[in-house]
Amino acid sequence: MRELPFESLYRHDFARVAVAVPRVRVTDPAYNVEQTLALARAAAADGVVLTVFPELGLSCYTADDLFHQDALDDAVQAALARVVAESADLDTVLVVGAPVRTQGRLFNCAVAMCRGVVLGAVPKSYLPNYREFYEKRQFAAARENLETHVTIAGQRVPFGADLLFVANNLDGFVFHLEICEDGWVPLPPSGFAALAGATVLVNLSASNIVIGKADYRRALCTSHSARYLAAYLYSAAGHGESTTDLAWDGQALVCENGDLLAEGVRFADHPQLVTADLDLRRLAADRLRTTSFADNVHDHRERLARLRRIEVELPIPAGVVELRREIERFPYVPADPAVRNDRCAEVQHIQVEGLSTRLRATGMERVVIGVSGGLDSTQALIVAAETMDRLGLPRANVLAYTMPGFATSTRTRTDAHRLMDALGVTAQEIDIRPSATQMLRDLGHPAADGVPQYDVTYENVQAGERTSHLFRLANQHGALVVGTGDLSELALGWCTFGVGDHMAHYSVNASVPKTLIKYLIAWSVETGQFGAAAGEVLTSILQTEISPELVPDNAASSTAAPSQSSEATVGPYELQDFHLYYLLRFGYRPSRIAYLARHAWSDPNRGRWPDLIPADQRNAYELATIKRWLAEFLRRFVQTSQFKRSTLPNAPKVGSGGSLSPRGDWRAPSDASAAAWLAELERNVPDA
């Protein structure tokens, strides 16, 4: 396969598809084929590789007994031959609906073609014959077929309900055709096709409209796509079908793995072409990880083995086809305010449930927590306070300690005290500088004598002293140490191993990324959960530079604001959380993650932003910057920090984005090399 530009969606296993709803005239194939071809040309010009039309679209669904008229059959065959001929100059696979006569019977078929070649014809398996439907009067079902091939437009082509169409030039693109009622039965043909490898399930439908049916169709298609870990394309008959007894709304849907990607305008009196960019790699990743999907394949292997595979070369455009699908900048934080608020409430409920259950199990009624005035300890303190509320215990049972060190700023120290007071917990302070100095002196470290040698030992002595104090305080008070570190820090290894912020009796933030931590706190402010005083200090914390506060900017022991920036070392958390989500959740190759990040972050004016981000904080990142920080992330995540994750304390998983617990979502060797990931990134991502 030729090399596609980095900017092309097809290079990264996306595929643009279209659902077409043309205007039609009943039993006028000559008119209908013109409308079909017009939409097909528009789809091809838009870089679409698969275009789907409604059931019996060349004849119209509502021809009734006229289907048995030779004149209509001749006109349909002529129209079908014309579509096949003109498809030779159209760079898209076309799937049209037409009646096909064979074996002395009439079959309601979906016919697939590409570049002048008929790929195959699929007859409808289940013919509705109830209420307003009377299809068995005109048509035979697929089960009545006796042949494997049929002649269409002078070509001998595969025929049957057992066809899968497999792209040989786009990994993971396998499409299957079913017709209307086939998708409504308890065990639809598309379900077996999905088990056999189909990722793009296509339904050519007529489907008249009655009250409530559109919602049901939408639910049916999205649930099919979720159940089968697939895309589901649905095209219903629209304007021009006979309204003798029925009406038609022309509903067009593109769904993927439970999400509705695109929907057309119902009851439109004009032709429609509804497009969407499918993420084939996402589907493959979910199928790879869902072992029960493979077990289901095994249980139906005899039926699945009988399906025929038809190879097709998709007409993939050689130039740039820009992705039109929205990629959320913050995959852990919904942009929609209502969804975001629900998400924050759910996360906090999970955190409180985890900690309260652990306290009940241990019989303890107190917790010890270090409060720095930063984001993570703030959220952990909120969870601890709410846990006491849930257990019916006083918030004074939260023993909160701020422990200033050599670089603790006035701002964070003040905010820590203000927050503890506002939440009504037991607030205390322990200055760790004397004990840290003694340890440095015991080690023979020059900093004990005032030499400004601010190395990793200098930093970790402070982190270790804090954690050591917390554990001994827990012993003294019969309490449990609550860990504060978050998912982002664990991914990047940005924590002190062992007797440091890596360790606790129970952690509450361990599967919550930094970007979501910020929103949980902002949500607490916005909803006024803890009153005005707490809201004021929480706002101050949100506006403070993220910092470990271990290295001073001068010899002074305290500064007005944090002088050490975490993000200057490990990268912007908003970008690293993006990288983490797609590596952890889907296992994408680095070049694909970089492509998605470029699409999401290169233009601040494209796509939605969570409403709590001010306009002046809406950042953009060019590809070179993304590549740089992704390389840093890969080195840290794959190669240098797994040993810390292999020995994590217990913590509740909060999201489908995953956790890094060695007992849960993530098991990896501590001595792995990142060479393969870094080489792929360097090889396949341009520097600009």
N, C-alpha and C positions, 0 to 999 in steps of 0.2 A: 504493500500500500504506500502511496506517495506520502511524503511528509507534509502535514498540514501546518499552517501558521499557528503559533502559540495562542493567538487571540481567537482562534476558531473553536466554537463549542464542540465540534465533532472530534477535535484532537483529544478532548478530555472526556469522551464517552457520554456526551449529551446527544440528544437527537430531537430535531424539530419535527413535530407531527401536526396534522391538521384534521379537523372534523368539518366537513362541508355540508351545508344545507342549501341546495339550489331551489329556485322557483321551478315548478313543474306544471305540466298540463296532463290531465288524465288521458291515457292511451294515445299520447302524441310523442313517441320516441324521438322523432326528428327534432322537435323543440327541446326535449329534455336533454338530448346529447349536447346541444349547443350550450345549454346552461351548465352542464357538467364540465365540459371542456374549458369554459371560461374560468370557472373556479380552479380547475386543475392547473391552468396556466399561471394564475395568480399564486397558487401554492408553490409551484416550481420556482417562480421568480423570487420567492421569499425564503428559499433554502430549505423547504420542507421535503423530507425523504419519504413520508407516508401520508397519503391523503385519502380519507374515508368518506364515502357517500351513503345516503340512507338505503334502507331495504326497498328493493324493487324500484329503485329510482329512475331507471330508464323507461319503465312502463307506467309507473305509479302503482301504489299498493292497492288502491281502491277500484281496480278494473273489474273485480268480481268475475262473473262468468265470461266476460270478454277475454280473459286469459286463454280461453280455449279456442279463440278465433285465429285462423291461419293468418289473416291479414295483420293482426297485432303481432303474432310471433315473427312474421317476416320483417316487420318494421323494427322490432326489438333486436333481431339478429343483425340487421343492417346497422343499427345504432351501436351495437356492441362492437361490430367489426370496425366502425369508424373510431371509436375510443381507442381500440387496440392499435390501429394504424397511427393515429395522432400521438399516442403515448411514446412513439419512437423518438419524438423531438421534445419530450417533456421530462425534465430531471426530477421526477418524483414517482414513487410507486403508487398506482391508483387501485382502489378497491371500490367497485360499483355493484349495485344490486340489480339483478335481472332474472326473469324466468328462463329456465333452460329446459328444452325438451330432449329427452333421451330415454331409451328403453321403453318407449311407448308411454312414458309418464312425464309429468311436468314438475320440475323442482324449483323451489324458491332459493336462489343462489347468491352468494357473494363471489365475485370474480376479481382476482388480483392480477395485475399486469405491470410490466415495467419495460420501457424502451422497446415497445413493439412486440414483446413476448408475453403471452398469457402464462402466468406462473401456476395457476390452478383455479379450480372452482369448488366452492364448499356449499353443499345443500343444507337447508335448515333441518335441524334434528327434531325439534318439538313444534308441532303445529297446533296452535290454540283452536279449540272448537267449542267454546263456551261463551255465554253472554253475547257480546256483539261480534265475536269472531267466528268465522266459518271456513277456515283455510283448508280443511281436509276435503272440502267440496272441489277445490281446484288443484291442490298440490299433493305430492307424495313426500313422505318424510325421508330423511337420509337413510334410515334403517332399511328402506325398501330398495335402495340402490344395489345393483348387482355388478357394476363395472368399476374398474379402477381409473379409467380414463374416459374423456368425452372430447368431441371436436367442437372447438369454439373459434370462430373467425379463421377457419381453415387450419387450425393448429390442434394437434392431439395433446391434451393437457391432463394432468392429474385431477381426479374428481373424487370427492368424498369428504366426510366430516372428520377425517383423520389426518389432516394436513397441517404441518408446521412450516413456516417460511423463515429460513435462517439466513441472516445477513453474513456474508463471508468477509466483509470489509468494515464492520462496526461491531466490536466485541460486545456481546450481551444483547444484541437486538434480534429477537426472535418473535415473530408475530403470529397470532392465531385469529381465525375468523369464526364468529358465531352470529346468529341472526335473531334479533328481538326476543321471542319467547325462550330461546335457548338460555338466556341469561336470567330468567325468572324461575326456572325449575330448581328443586332442592340440590341436585348435583349437576351443575351446568357443564357443558363440554369445555368451557374455558378453564374450569378448575383442574381437570385432568391435563389440559394443555400446559397450564402453569407448572404442574408437577413434572411434566416432561421437558420443561425448559423454556416455555414461552414467557416472555417478559412484557410484551405489548399485546394486550387482549382487546380485540376489536369487536364491537357489536353494531351491525347495521340494523336499524330499527325503523318501524313505521310508528306504532304506538300512538293511538289517538289520545287526546287530552280530556280528562275529567277532573273535577275538583280534587285536589290533594295528590294527584298522580305525579306531578313534577317533583314534589318533595320526596315522594317515595322512590322515583327513579334516581334522584340525586343520592339518596341514602343507599340505594342498592348498588350503584356504580362505585361509590366511594368505599363501601364495605367490601365489595368484590376485590378492589385494588388492595385493600388492607389485608384481607384474608389470604390472598394469593401472592402478596409481596410483588405486585406488578403494577403496570399502567393499565388503565381501562379507558378506551375511547368509545364514545357512544354518539351515534348520529340518528336522530329521529326525523321522520317525514314532516314537512312543513307546508308552507303556503302553496296552494294549487291542488292538493289532494281533494277528492270529492267530499263535500260536506252534506251529502244526501241524508246521512244519519249521524255523522260523527264530525268532530272538529280536530284540528292538528296544530301543534304549537312549535314544531321544529326545534325541540330541545337538543342542544349540542353540549357534550361534556367531555372534559379530559381530566382524569383522576390519576393519582399516583400514590400508592402505599397509604391510602386513607385520607389523602389531601385532595381537595378540589383545586386543580391548577387553573382551569379556564372553563368558562361557560358562555354560551352565546345568548343573544336576545330572543326570548320566546315570542311567538306570534308576529315575528317580523315579516313584512311583505316584500322584503328584498333579499337577495342571496347573501349567505353568510359563510365566512371562512374563519373558524376559530382555531388558533394555533397555540401550541405550548411546547416548551423545551423539556423533554424527559431526561431524568437523571438515571441512566442505566447503571452507573457504578454504585449508586446508592442501593438500588434493588439487588444487585449482585452481592453487595456487602451484607445486607440483611439476610439474604438467603444463605450465605456462607455461614453465618453465625447462628442461625435458627436451626438447631439440630433436629427439632421435631418436624421441620419441613422435609428434611431428607428421610426421616423415618416414614413419613406419609408416602413419599415416593416409593420406598421399598414395599409398602403394603399394597400398592397398585401397579407394581412393576410389570406384570404380564400385560395389562391393558396399555400401559404407557409405551411398552416396547413395540407395539403394533402401529404406533403413529408414524406417518411418513414425513420425512424432512426434505423440504424443497429449498435448494440453495438459491440465493438471490444476491446480486451485487447492487447495493444501494447507490443511487446517484448522488453521492456526497459532493457538495461544492468544493472546488479547489481553493477558493479564496477565503477571506475572513468572514465568518458568520458570527456576529456578536451575540452573546447570550442575553436573552430578554427575560429570563427567569430572575425573580428577586432573590438575592442571597442576603439573609439577615446579617448585619454587622455584628450583632450580639446574639449568637445562637442560644445562649443560656437566658437571654432576657427578651421577652416578647415586646415588640414595638407598640402593639395595641394596649392602651392603658387598662382597659377592663381585663384583658387576658393577663397582663402583667400583675395586676393587683391580686387576681385569683392565684397566680403562680407564687407570688410572695407569701400569701396566706398559707398555701399548701406546704411550701418549703418550711416555714416556721412551725407549722403543726407537726411536721415530720421530725424536725429537730427537737421540739419539746417532747414529743412522744418517745423518742429515743432516750433522752436523758432521764425523763421521769420513770420509764420502765427500768432503766439501769439502777436508779436509786431504790425503787421498790425491791428489786432483786437482791440488792446488797444490804438492805435494811438501813441504809444511811439516810440522814435527813439534812446533811450539810454538804456544800460544795466549796472548793477553794479555786479561785481563778485570778490570774494576773491580768491587770488592766493597764494598757499602755497609752490609751488615748488615740489608738489607731483603729482601722476599720474592723479587723478580725476580732480583736478582744471585745470591741463594742458589741458586735452581733452575738458573740458567745455570752456576754453578760446579759443581753436582752433575753436570750434563750433561757439562761439560768434563772432570771427573775420570773419569767413566765412559767417555768417549770415549778417553782415554789407556789405560784398562784394555783396551778393545776392540782398540785398535791395537797393544797390547803395548809401550807406551811408559811411562816413569815418570811418575807424577803430578807430579813436579817440573817437567815440561815445561809445566804450567799456571802461567803467570806472573801471579799474582794481586796486585792493588794496592788497598789502601784509601786513599782520598784525602780526608781530612777538610777541610771548608770552614768557613765562618763560623758555621754552625748545626748542625754535626755533634754529635750527642749522645754522651755517654759510653757509653750502653748500646749503640748501634749500632756504634760504633767498636770496643768490646770484643768484641761478638758477631762482627764481621767477622774479627778476629784469631783468636778461638777457633775459628771455622769453618774458616779456612784451615789452622790447625794440625791440626785433627781430620781433615781430608781429605788431609793430606799434600802439599799443593801448595806451590810456592815463594811465600812470603808476604812482601810488602814494603809500605811506607807512603810516600806522597808527600804532604806538606802543601801544598795548593794555595793557601793563603791569601796567601803572598807574591806569587805570580804573578798571582792574581786582584786583589790590591790594586794591583799595578802597572798592570794593564789598566784598572781603574777610574780610576786617576790619569791614565793616558794619555787616557782619555775625558773627563776633567774632571768625573767623577762625585763628588758630595759625600761619598759613603760612604768614599772613599779617605782622607778627613780625619776620619773618625769620625762623620759626620752620619748619623743613623739613617734614611736614605732607602732603604727596602727595596722597590724597584720591580722591574719585569720585567728591566731591564738588570742590576740587582744579582744577581738570580737566575740569569740566563742566562750571565753572565760565569763563574760557578762551574761550571755544567754544561758550558760550552764548554771551560773549562780542563781539566776532567777528561778529556773525550773527546780533546782535542788531545794531552794527555800519552800517552794510551793508543795513539794512532796512531803517535806518534813512538817510543814504546817498542817497538811492533811492528816498525817499520823497523829499530831498533837490534838487535833479537834475531831477526830473520827469522821473525816470528810473525804470526799472524792475530788480529785483534781480534774477540772474541765479543760480540755485542750482547745486552743483557739485557732490553730493554723488552717488554711483553706486549701482547696483543690489545686489552685494555680501554683501556690508555693510548693506543694508536694510534687507537682509535675516538673517544675523547674529545679527541684532540689534546694529551694531557697529557705532552708531551715537547718537548725543545728542538731546533728544526730545525737541520739542517746539522751543524756541528761542535758536537754535543750528543748526548744519549742517543738521539736519532733515528737516528744513523749508526753503522755497524760494517762490518767486512768480511763477517761472516756472523752472522745472528741465530738464536737457538734458541727464543725464547719468543714470536715475533711472531704466531703464531696460537693461542697459549694464553691464555685469559682469566684475569683476576686470581683469580676464585673457584677455578678449577682449579689455578692455581699453588699456592694454599694447600693444596689437597688432595694435590698431588704431594709437597709437603714433609712434610705430616702422614703420608702413606703411607710415606715413607722412614723416618720415626720409628717408626711402628707396626710395620714389617717389620724394623726393626733393621739396615738395609742397611750403615750406616757405623759401627756400634758405639755404646756408651753415651755417650761424650764428644760425639760428633757429635749424637746424639739430644737431649742436654741443650741444646746451643746452638740446634739447629733449633727446639726447643720455645720457647725464649726469643724467637726471631725471629718465630715464628707469633703470639706474644702482644704484639708491638710495634705501636704505632700506625703506619699507613701514612702516610709523609711523604716529601716531597722533601728535607727538611732543608736548605733554602736561606735561610730567614728566621729569625733568632733571635727569641726572645720578649723579649730585653733586649739590652743592649750587650755582654753576655758572649759569648765566642767558642764556648763549649761549655755544654751543658745536660745534665742527668741523663738525660732522655728526650726524644724528638722533640716539638717544640712546634708544628709546622706540620702541619695535617691535610689530606691530599689530598681525603678524602671530604667535608670541609666545603665544598670548592670545587666539585668535579665531581659529587658525589652518592655515595651508598652503592654500592660496587662490586657488591654482591650484587644490587641492584636494576638498576643500569645494565647489568650483564651479561645480565640477563633481557631488558631492552629491546633490547640489541644482538642477541641470538640471534634474536628474532622479526622484527626489522627486516632483518637481514642474511640469514638463512636463508630467510624466506618473503616479505619485502616487505610485511608487513601494514600497514594504515592505523593511525595512532596510537591512535584510539579503541579498536580491537580489542586492541592491545597493552596499553592501560590496563585494559581489561576482564579480560584474562588475568592481568595483574599483580595486580589487585584480588582475583581468585579465588585466586591462589596465595599472596598475602602478607597479606591482611587479617586472617586468623585463624590465629594460631600453633598452634592445636590441630587444625587441619584438614590432612590429608595427612601424608605421611612427611617426615622430616628426615634428612639424612645423619648417620650416627651420630657423626661426629667433632665435631659442633657441640654444645657444652654447652647445657644448658637455659636458662641465663641469657643466652645470646647468640642465642637464637631470636627474631629481630625480627619485628615486624609493621608494616605501612604502610597508612595509610588512603588513600582515593582521592585526596584533595587533595594529599597528599605525593607519591603516585605521579605525578599530573599535573604537579606542579612539577618533579620531577627528569626526567620524560620530556621536558618542554619543553627543559630544559637539555641533555639528551642530543641531541635533534633539532637544536638550534642548533649544537652543537659538531660533530656527526657530518656533517650535510648541508652546512652552510654555512661553517664557519670552519676546519676542520682537514684537508680533503681534500688540500690541497697537500703536506702532510707524507706522506700515504700514497702520493701519486703518485711519490715518489722513494725508495721503501723499499729497503733492502738485501735480498739473498736470504735466504730462511728457509723451512723445510719446513712445509707444511700438515699439521695433525695431526687435524682433525676435520671431520665433515660439517656442523658449524655454520658453517664457512667461514673464509676468511682475508681479509685486506684488501690483499693484494698486487695492484698494478696489472697484473701479468703473470698473475694467476690469477683468483680469485673476484670481484674488485671493481674495476671501471673506472668512474670517475665524474669529472665536471668539477670543477676546483678552485674555480670561481667560481659554483657553484650557489646558489640561494636556498632557504632552509628555510620560506619563507612558506606554501606549500601545506600542508606537514605541520603547522605550528603552527596554521594556521587550522582544519584538520580537528580537531585536538586540542581547541582552544578551543570549537569549534562543537558537538562531539558528546560531550564528556566533562563531566559536571556537576562542580562544584567540591566537592561533598560527597556 
